[in-house]
Amino acid sequence: MAIKLTNVVKRYDTKLAVDNISLDIEEGEIFGLLGPNGAGKSTTIKMIMGLLKANSGEIKIKGLDVKADSIAARRLMGLVPQDLAIYENISARENVTFFGSLYGLKGSNLKKQVDEALEFTGLIDRQKDKPKKYSGGMKRRLNIACAIVHKPEIIIMDEPTVGIDPQSRNHILESVRELNRCGTTVIYTSHYMEEVEAICDRVGIVDHGKLIALGKKEELKKQLNKEERLVIEALDIRYNTIEQIKKLQGVANASVNENSIEIITKDAQLILQDVLFVLSKENAVVRSISLQQPDLESVFLSLTGRKLRD
């Protein structure tokens, strides 16, 4: 077992940020940890890394207790934080060397592993440049190089592709796959559901501090097999229109994405006439209607009532 959480609780004064979470993450898997903003993901990650102490419960990293063996447990992990953790005014190589030394690497071994981390992230040819000269995608890759230089057995990637171009995003996703092929366990969080669909083996969904769903992607999708996803493209959609649709009998949930309304229901044919009546009354212009198979985004919407990027 790579990571084991047992009845973990974290409070901030009166706020319950993590509510009795138990979770096992297997060695060698890419595990997607998802949740709306404020759901408890970041707090959970910080506790796994030993950066925050749980109020109660137990966290073990490959059998090591995070409280009792914090230094040894932390050496097994690398963190790619959402906020860039690099120094802009020293070279890329100096950045990676610094982080490697924090993990006890020295001499020729440090040099070798810095070379390998820069090569792996495609930065070896720009190693002498300072990050302030880098593009956003290159800075993200440097962030990864700093996290993997000590060759951790577990990598935690918290929103590693925020604000970068598609080419850099693809490079990072392929890097995640390659790390995993080499045996690294990866915990991956993202607000881009297509990334999670592409690379993760299993998914855990957190909301209001609780783990509300856990399983392989296909297992979670099967939970919606008895539900349908009705997608209506329309113009002039108002907030009040969606609120009225949500109140219709037979509608499990509804959301709007630009000019598209997504409705989760057990019987699309049964509710369609009522939905169209609401749209007509609200002067929305319907362009198309389609029935789609459940995907991971549908599961997330059904469980949390929100889209991942809300």
N, C-alpha and C positions, 0 to 999 in steps of 0.2 A: 504494500500500500504506500503510495507516494505521500498523500496527505489525508489525515483523518480528523474531522471535527466532530466532537461529541457534546451535544447540549450547550452550545456556545451562546453566551448572552453578553451584550454590551449596551450599557446605558450612558447617556450624556445627561446628567442631572435627572430630570423627570422623563426625558425622551428615551424610549426603547428603540435603539438603532438596529440591533441584531437580536432576534427573538428566538432563542432556543434552537439554533440551527445544528443539525447533524448531517454530515456529508463525507463520503469517501471518494477520493480521486485516485484512480488506478495508475500504476507506473506505466509510462509509455503512451498515454492517451493525450489527445488534445481536448480539453474540457472547456466548454463555453459557459461563462457565468454571466447571466443577463438580468437586467432589471431596469425599471424606470429610474430617472434621477431621484436620489434620496431614498432608494429602496434598501440600502445597506450593503451594496457591493463593495464600495471602496473601504468601508469600515472592516468588512470581512477580510479583504486583501491585506489591510494594514495589520490585522491581528495574526494572520497567517505568517506574515513577514516578521512578526515580533516588534513592530513599530507602535502597536497599541496593545494594552493588556485587556483581556476579557474580564468581565466582572465575575463570570462563573463559566464552567465547562472546561473542556480539554482540547488542545490542538497538538497533533503530533505530525512531525515531518520525518517520514521514513523511520518511524519508531521513536524519534527524539521529541521529548516534550519541549514546546516552544518556551515555556516559563523556566524550566529547570536547566535546559541545555540550549539557551537562546543563541549563543555564538556558534556552536556546532551546527545547529539547525539552519541558521542564516547562511552559513557557508555553502549549504547544499542548494541554495536558491539564488536566482537572479531576478531583478525587478526592472521592467521597462515601464516607467510611470507615464501617466497621461501628460503631465507637465514635464517639459524637457529638463533632464538632469545632466546638463553639460556646461562646460565653461567656454564662453564665447571668445575669450581673448588669449587662449593658448591653443596650440595645434591639435588636430584630431588625434594624432599619435600620443601627444602628451595627456589628453583626456583619458584615452583608453589605458595608458600606462598608470595614471593616477588611480583609477578605479581598480585595476589589477593589483596594485600594491596594497590597497585597502583589504584585499582578501588574502594577503600574505605572500603573493607571488614576488619572486626576487630574481635578479641576475639573468642568466641566459634563458631560464624557463619563462620569466616574465616577458622578455623580448620575443620569444617564440610564440607565446600565446597572444600577445598584442598583434603580431604579424598575422596570425591565423584569424583573429577577430576582425581585423581590417579587411583582410582578403575575403572573408565570408560575407561581409556586408558591402563589398564592392567599393571600398574607400581607400584601398591601398595606394592608388595613384594620386589621391588628394590628401594623403596623410599629413603632409606638412602645412596644409592650409588651416587657417583658423575657422571655426564653425560660423563665425559671423559672415563669412564669404559663401557659405553653403545655402542651397535651396532648402525649403521646408522638408522635403523628402529626404535629403541627405542628412539633415539634422536628426530626423527620426531614425535613420539607419545608424548614425553614430550613437544614439541613445541605446540601440540594441547592442552594438559592439561593446559598449561599456558594461552592459549587463551580462554578456556571455563570455567575457575575457577569461574568467576563472573556471570556465566549463562547468557550470552548475548542472545538477541533475534535474532541477525543476526551474522552469522559466514562467514568471507571471507577467503577462502583457496586458496593461491597462490602457485601452483605447490607443493602440500604437499607430493608427493610420489617420488620426484626426487632422484635418486641414491640409492634406497633401494631394498631389495629382495622381491620376489613375495609374500611370506607369510606376511611380514609387510605391503605390499601394500594392500593385501586383508583385513587385520585387519583395516587399515585406511579407506578403502572404506565402510566397514561395520559400522565403527564408524560414518561416514558421514550419512549413512542411518538411524542409530539409533538416532542421533541428530535431524534429520529431522522428524522422527516418533514422537519425543517429542515436535515438534512444531517449531523447529529452522529453520529460513530461511538461506539457504546456497548459497553463490556465489562461484563457483568452477572454477579454471583455471587449465589447464593441457596440456602437450604436448603429452599425451597418449590418442588418440581418443577413444580407447576401454573403458577407464574409464568414459569419458563423455557419451558414448553410454549406459553404464551400470547404471549410477546413476542420470543423469540430466533429468529434466522435459522439460525445454525449453533451447534454445541455442541462444546466440547472437554472431555474428562473426564481429570482428573489423579488418579493414585493412587501412593503411595510415591515421589513426586517425578518420576514419568514421565507423559508424555502418552500415555494408553493407547487413546484413541478420539477421532476428529475427523471432523466432517461435518455435513451438514444433518440436521435431526431425523428426517425420513423415511428417510434413508439409514442412520442408526444403528438405527432400528427394524427395517429390513429384515435387519439382521444376526441378528435373532432370529426371522426368518420360519420357520426350521426348528425353532424351539423353541416350547413352549406354556407358558402361565401358568395354573396350576391354583390356584384360590382356595377355601379351605375355611374356613367360619365354624364355630367350635367354642368350647365353654366348658371351663374348667379346663385350659388349655394350659400345660404346664410347659417349662422350659428343656431338660430332658433329652429331652422329646418331640421338639423341633425338632432336637436333635443326632442323635437316632436316625433321623429322616426324612432328614437330610442324608447319612447313610451308606448309604441305600438305593441299590441299583443303578438307574441311569437318572435319578436326581435330580441336576441340575446345581447347584441352590442352593435354599435354603429360608430364609424369615424369618417373623417373627411381628409383627403390628401389632395390639395390643389383642386382640380375639377373632377375628382373621383370620390364617390361615396362607397364605403365598404360596409356591408351588413352581414353579421353572423346570425344565422337562423336555422332552425331545424326543418323548415319547409319554405323554401323561397317562393314557390308557386302560390302558397297560401297567403303570404304577406305582400306579394308584389302589387296587387291592386291598391292596398292601403298606402303603400309607400308612394306609388305614383300619384295618388290623390293628394298626399301631403306636398309633394313636389309641385304639383299643378297649383295648389292653393297658395304656395309660397312663390309662385312665378319663376321657378327654376326650369331651365330648358334642358330636357333629356336628350343626350346625343347617342348613347348606346347602353345596352344592358347585357351583362354576361354572368354566367355561373362558373366559378373557379374552384379548383381543388384546394383543400387546406394546405397551407405551407406554415413554416415556423413563425412567420409574422402573424398569421391567423391565430395560432396557438397562443402567442404572447398577448394579442389583443383580447382574446376570449378570457384569458386568465386574469389579466391586470386591468382591462378596460381602457388601456392606452396603447398607442404605438410605441415602439422602442425609442424613436427619436423625439417623442413628446417631452 
